[in-house]
Amino acid sequence: MTAAEVEKTALLDRKMKEVFDWSQDDTPVRDALWDYFMEENKHDTMKTEDDMQKYADTSDDKVKAFVEEHLKK
């Protein structure tokens, strides 16, 4: 894995509470997104994997915006 690849996924590997001041969750952002998509997709693993791929390939700002809109309670 190159340094660019590591940096690209760094946000996804951080804990929710490290990224979002409104969260107290120790769950990594990647896992929180996975759980969200699994619920939305009625536990269809293949669909969830497709949805997750979009966020592995997008900017941190877009990931943060999505989480703010869909996971903030």
C-alpha positions in Angstrom: 0.0 0.0 0.0 1.4 3.4 -1.0 1.5 6.4 1.3 -1.2 8.1 -0.8 -3.5 5.0 -0.3 -2.9 5.1 3.4 -3.7 8.8 3.6 -6.8 8.3 1.4 -8.4 5.9 3.9 -7.0 7.5 7.1 -10.4 9.2 8.0 -12.3 5.9 7.5 -9.9 4.2 10.0 -10.3 6.9 12.7 -12.8 6.6 15.6 -16.1 8.4 15.2 -15.3 10.5 18.3 -12.0 11.6 16.9 -13.6 12.9 13.7 -16.9 14.3 15.0 -17.2 16.4 18.1 -20.9 15.3 18.5 -19.9 11.6 18.8 -18.7 9.6 21.8 -18.4 6.4 19.7 -15.2 4.4 19.6 -16.3 2.7 16.4 -14.2 3.5 13.3 -15.9 5.6 10.7 -15.6 2.7 8.2 -17.5 0.4 10.6 -20.2 3.0 11.4 -20.8 3.5 7.6 -20.9 -0.3 7.1 -23.5 -0.7 9.9 -25.6 2.2 8.4 -25.6 0.7 4.9 -26.3 -2.8 6.2 -29.5 -1.5 7.9 -30.5 0.6 4.8 -29.9 -2.4 2.5 -31.8 -4.9 4.7 -28.5 -6.7 5.4 -27.6 -7.3 1.8 -23.8 -7.7 2.0 -23.2 -7.3 -1.7 -25.1 -4.0 -1.9 -23.4 -2.7 1.2 -20.0 -3.5 -0.3 -20.9 -1.5 -3.4 -22.1 1.4 -1.3 -18.9 1.3 0.8 -16.6 1.3 -2.2 -18.0 4.7 -3.1 -16.7 6.1 0.2 -13.4 4.4 0.0 -12.8 6.3 -3.2 -14.1 9.8 -2.2 -12.7 12.8 -0.4 -12.8 13.2 3.4 -15.1 16.2 3.1 -17.7 14.1 1.3 -17.4 11.3 3.8 -17.8 13.8 6.7 -20.8 15.4 5.0 -22.5 12.1 4.5 -21.9 11.0 8.1 -23.1 14.3 9.4 -26.3 14.0 7.4 -27.1 10.4 8.0 -25.5 9.2 11.2 -25.6 12.2 13.5 -28.2 11.6 16.2 
